[in-house]
Amino acid sequence: MLFINGFVGKSALFDHVAKILASDYLMPLAFSTIIFAIWFIGKDISERRLYQRATLIAATAIGFANLAVDIIDSAYDRPRPFDQLADSMTLLFYRSTDPSFPANPMAVVFAIAMAVMLANKRLGWWLMALATVYSILRVYVGTFYPTDVIGGAVIGILGALLAWFVFELMKPVPELVLRLLRGIGVA
């Protein structure tokens, strides 16, 4: 944590870009925009259905991941790095008040990345790489420990796999939902 955060102040331009990219909203919004966009793409109807299913899995995975984060947060209130290491680090961000472990933003972006990967490996790997950069930047700006972002990533990935498993187990239900959405012109 201190090693990564130790680069703060070496480049004002990088610090500024890091603050923007590590914000609470930019990456989650970008990832949400991507799953919204893939709802509408596909070379043919079967590919489009695959992407729409991935979007539903991503939304469900975010729910599972947030539930897991809430349960862990209620049981374990880990202080943020800027609270524990204030004298040893530089905070480039606002002082968040929620528990540090697990990192909820990482749970969200990795849940989306994994859900997309189940439908499109190439795009999924790009999103995984982007989520990893986001994780490192959140450590860089001083809001999370490395174990916080790793924990959030694991929860997000497991949330997506659980959502996929539930969708496989209850296959007719998601297919019915998609058929109904297609019937009203939304899918």
C-alpha positions in Angstrom: 0.0 0.0 0.0 2.7 2.5 1.0 4.8 1.5 -2.0 2.0 2.3 -4.5 0.9 5.4 -2.6 4.6 6.5 -2.3 4.5 7.6 -6.0 1.9 10.3 -5.2 3.5 13.7 -5.7 6.0 12.6 -8.3 3.9 13.9 -11.2 1.2 16.4 -10.8 -0.3 15.4 -14.1 -0.5 11.7 -13.2 -1.9 12.6 -9.8 -4.7 14.6 -11.4 -5.5 11.9 -14.0 -5.4 9.3 -11.2 -7.9 11.3 -9.1 -10.3 11.5 -12.1 -10.0 7.8 -13.0 -10.2 6.6 -9.4 -13.4 8.5 -8.7 -16.4 6.7 -7.3 -18.4 7.4 -10.4 -16.3 7.4 -13.6 -15.3 3.7 -13.9 -18.6 2.2 -12.5 -20.5 4.5 -14.9 -18.3 3.5 -17.8 -18.8 -0.2 -16.9 -22.5 0.3 -16.6 -22.6 2.1 -19.9 -20.8 -0.9 -21.5 -23.3 -3.4 -20.2 -26.2 -1.1 -21.3 -24.6 -0.9 -24.8 -24.0 -4.6 -25.2 -27.8 -5.1 -24.6 -28.3 -3.6 -28.1 -25.5 -5.2 -30.1 -25.0 -8.5 -31.8 -24.3 -9.7 -35.3 -27.4 -11.9 -35.2 -30.3 -12.7 -32.9 -28.4 -15.5 -31.1 -25.4 -13.2 -30.3 -27.8 -10.4 -29.2 -29.6 -12.8 -26.9 -26.2 -13.9 -25.5 -25.3 -10.3 -24.7 -28.7 -9.5 -23.3 -28.3 -12.6 -21.0 -24.9 -11.3 -20.0 -26.4 -7.9 -19.1 -29.0 -9.6 -16.9 -26.3 -11.7 -15.3 -24.2 -8.6 -14.7 -27.1 -6.8 -13.0 -27.8 -9.9 -10.8 -24.1 -10.2 -10.0 -23.9 -6.6 -8.8 -26.8 -7.4 -6.5 -25.0 -10.5 -5.1 -21.7 -8.7 -4.8 -23.4 -5.7 -2.9 -25.1 -8.1 -0.6 -21.9 -9.9 0.2 -20.1 -6.6 0.8 -22.9 -5.4 3.1 -22.8 -8.6 5.1 -19.0 -8.4 5.5 -19.1 -4.7 6.3 -21.6 -5.3 9.1 -19.4 -8.0 10.6 -16.0 -6.4 10.0 -15.4 -2.6 10.1 -11.9 -2.3 8.8 -10.5 1.3 9.0 -9.4 3.0 5.8 -5.7 3.4 5.1 -5.8 7.1 5.5 -7.1 6.6 9.1 -4.5 4.1 10.1 -1.5 5.4 8.1 -2.1 9.1 8.0 1.5 10.0 8.8 2.9 7.6 6.2 0.8 8.3 3.2 -0.7 11.0 1.0 -4.4 11.0 0.4 -5.5 12.3 -3.0 -9.2 11.7 -2.4 -12.0 12.5 0.0 -12.2 10.7 3.3 -14.7 7.9 2.8 -16.5 6.8 6.0 -17.6 3.2 5.1 -15.4 0.2 5.9 -12.4 -0.4 3.8 -12.7 -4.2 3.3 -14.0 -5.3 0.9 -13.8 -2.6 -1.7 -17.4 -2.2 -3.0 -16.4 -0.4 -6.3 -14.1 -3.3 -7.2 -16.9 -5.8 -6.5 -19.1 -3.9 -8.9 -16.6 -3.5 -11.8 -15.3 -7.1 -11.5 -18.9 -8.4 -11.4 -19.6 -6.6 -14.6 -16.3 -7.7 -16.2 -16.8 -11.3 -15.3 -20.4 -11.3 -16.6 -19.3 -9.8 -19.9 -16.4 -12.3 -20.1 -19.0 -15.2 -20.0 -20.5 -13.8 -23.2 -17.4 -12.3 -24.9 -14.0 -13.3 -23.7 -12.1 -10.5 -25.6 -14.3 -7.7 -24.2 -14.3 -9.4 -20.8 -10.5 -9.5 -20.7 -10.4 -5.8 -21.6 -12.8 -5.0 -18.8 -10.8 -7.1 -16.4 -7.7 -5.2 -17.3 -9.6 -1.9 -16.9 -11.0 -3.0 -13.5 -7.4 -4.0 -12.4 -6.1 -0.5 -13.3 -9.0 1.0 -11.4 -8.1 -1.1 -8.4 -4.5 -0.1 -8.5 -5.5 3.6 -8.8 -7.8 3.3 -5.8 -4.8 2.1 -3.8 -2.6 4.8 -5.3 -5.0 7.6 -4.2 -5.1 6.2 -0.7 -8.6 5.0 -0.3 -8.0 1.2 -0.1 -5.4 -1.3 0.9 -4.4 -3.9 -1.8 -6.2 -6.6 0.1 -9.4 -4.5 0.0 -9.4 -4.3 -3.8 -8.5 -8.0 -4.1 -11.3 -8.9 -1.7 -13.7 -6.8 -3.8 -12.5 -8.3 -7.0 -13.0 -11.8 -5.7 -16.5 -11.0 -4.4 -17.4 -9.5 -7.8 -16.1 -12.4 -9.8 -17.8 -14.9 -7.5 -21.0 -12.9 -7.7 -21.0 -13.1 -11.5 -20.3 -16.9 -11.4 -23.1 -17.4 -8.9 -25.4 -15.3 -11.0 -24.5 -17.4 -14.1 -25.1 -20.6 -12.1 -28.5 -19.4 -10.9 -29.4 -18.4 -14.5 -28.4 -21.9 -15.7 -30.3 -23.5 -12.9 -33.4 -21.5 -13.6 -32.9 -21.2 -17.4 -36.5 -20.9 -18.4 -37.2 -17.9 -16.1 -34.5 -15.6 -17.6 -35.4 -16.7 -21.1 -39.1 -15.9 -20.3 -38.1 -12.5 -19.0 -36.0 -11.8 -22.2 -38.9 -13.0 -24.4 -41.3 -10.7 -22.6 -38.9 -7.8 -23.0 -38.6 -8.6 -26.7 -42.3 -8.7 -27.0 -42.6 -5.1 -25.8 -39.7 -4.0 -27.9 -37.1 -3.4 -25.2 -34.9 -6.3 -26.2 
